[in-house]
Amino acid sequence: MNILFICTANRDRSKTAEHIFQKKYSNFSFSSAGIDENLCNKFNGKHVDFEMCDWADRIICMEEHHAQYLLKKMGNAILHKIEILGIEDTEDYMSSNLIMKLRDKFNL
């Protein structure tokens, strides 16, 4: 199964999720990206594109507005893949609070 995590800049939330779950579930493939191209470029993150969304079996968005962006850009064909965790941008990359929130809200 291919799982894509989405946040704003692919700096903290989605990148942390990709890294912690790849270690925990090595039999799955994980990736991450952001929706804001300028912030992704600024923080050396990946900007989400059609190929990533096509690759993914599940697209895990940190917030509702990430899902809305994807649906607007990629179309309703990916709607069945999208899940929203409801994790706001309040924690830094690999912070213990962020890891705890991700583990609490994400299920395989």
Secondary structure, DSSP 4 states (H G I P E B T S, - for coil): -EEEEEESSSSSHHHHHHHHHHHH-TTSEEEEEES-HHHHHHTTPPBP-HHHHHH-SEEEESSHHHHHHHHHHH-GGGGGGEEE----S-S-TT-HHHHHHHHHH---
